[in-house]
Amino acid sequence: MNEEKLLSKKKPAYPVSRELNAYLSEYNRNIKIPIFYEDLLRFQGSVVVYDKHDEDTLWVRVFYSEFEREEIDRSLKKVYAILHSDGSEATSPYLNVDAIDYCTFGNSKPFRVKIRNILNDNYTYFYVKKTDASRIYGIELEHFLSPYNLNFLVYKDTLIEEHIAGIPGDVFIKEHLPNCSEPEKAQIAKEFVKFNERCMIRLLGDMRSYNYVIVPVHDFDHVVYKIRAIDFDQQCYEGKLKVYRPQFFKENFLMVELVREKLQKTSIDQYKIEERSIMAKRMINAGKRIERLVACMMNDEISSQENIEKLKAEIYELTQDVAFKRSDKMGQVVRAALDFVQRNYENVNMQRLLEG
């Protein structure tokens, strides 16, 4: 499937509404930081960053004047302390900003900051991006509905995201997947089915292989592979349902083939049900906070009317749930999707009680 036919050529960045800003403040996501995205754009020069195979990574390493670099480094170390600790500058003397990279590819054009502890050479990354309401909704929904917690900060027009560690999906498919054992391939196929289902339900789009990572987890005598989204720019914007199903992107072709080869239809259906059930449980556990977030989405403008009309019609045709047909905003489509999953989960549990 050619992604150019699935995705719009350019997704606009949506401003943070007053209601969303109040939500972020209430849950300590909206915190004053000492540097803005625009400050990092004042670099004086750059060089291309190559990978270990000498291929262009689409990132460039940027350089600043000596006077500006001192202030930028101090501010970035402060941001790191706010993101990962209590914001104290006590650790600043032990931190070093090793590199600031700028991505020239994609919508968000982020900066990637490498912070190293000079006492032990441990290092980590974080990202500085332009604020986009749909991206914020995407991160928060991932925080609630996936197995993983996410840490981020918003201040005015700047978004700070923590780094999500893992092997980029495209690299894993090319370099690691061929060397996996047959049981490992079956487990990866299972995980891709669940990932595909999770993205579709919460309407996270554009999960091409370079927009997610594979995380190997060592468990006793074997390795378990998990899949994590790392790009949330296409949260409930597009009008085509296929955009929210990773299986339809050509970059994921080998993963789809793996599912066909390793899993029977009954197993695929079982894993889909498992993922829907666990997502329903996560919604229940998230309680009022996810309700508050979705309420913000339902009042927000985060897509075009054309996309909304097309998407709700496609989902209604699939589910026959009139809640989709009645949706006027993209947030209402998300609300209907989450309600659909939770209602089915509750109905199954009620049926079990009646049968028991």
DAHU-V636515 format. One record per backbone hydrogen bond with DSSP energy under -1.0 kcal/mol. NH is the residue of the N-H (numbers start at 1). CO is the residue of the C=O. Records with the same first field share a line. If there is no record, write none. Layout:
NH=CO, CO
//
This chain:
5=2
7=3
21=17
22=18
23=19
24=20
25=21
26=22
27=23
28=25
29=24
30=24
42=39
44=63
45=63
47=61
49=59
51=55
54=51
57=49
60=102
61=47
62=100
63=45
69=65
70=66
72=68
73=69
74=70
75=71
76=72
77=73
78=74
79=75
80=76
81=77
82=78
83=79
84=80
85=81
87=81
92=89
94=91
95=92
96=116
98=96, 114
101=112
102=60
103=110
104=58
111=128
112=101
113=126
114=99
115=124
116=96
117=122
118=94
121=117
124=115
126=113
127=161
128=111
129=159
131=157
133=14
136=132
137=133
138=134
139=135
140=136
141=137
142=138
143=139
144=140
145=141
146=142
153=160
154=29
155=158
158=155
159=129
160=153
161=127
162=151
163=125
167=214
169=212
172=168
173=169
174=170
175=171
176=172
177=172
179=176
180=177
185=181
186=182
187=183
188=184
189=185
190=186
191=187
192=188
193=189
194=190
195=191
196=192
197=193
198=194
199=195
200=196
201=197
202=198
204=199
205=234
206=243
208=206
211=208
213=228
214=167
215=226
217=224
219=222
222=219
224=217
226=215
228=213
230=211
231=211
236=203
243=240
244=241
245=242
248=245
249=246
250=1
252=249
253=250
256=252
257=253
258=254
259=255
260=256
261=257
262=258
263=259
268=264
269=265
270=266
271=267
272=268
273=269
274=270
275=271
276=272
277=273
278=274
279=275
280=276
281=277
282=278
283=279
284=280
285=281
286=282
287=283
289=286
291=287
292=288
293=289
294=290
295=291
296=292
297=293
298=294
300=297
308=304
309=305
310=306
311=307
312=308
313=309
314=310
315=311
316=312
317=313
318=314
319=315
320=316
324=321
326=322
327=324
333=329
334=330
335=331
336=332
337=333
338=334
339=335
340=336
341=337
342=338
343=339
344=340
345=341
346=342
347=343
348=344
349=345
350=346
351=347
352=348
353=349
354=350
355=351
356=352
//
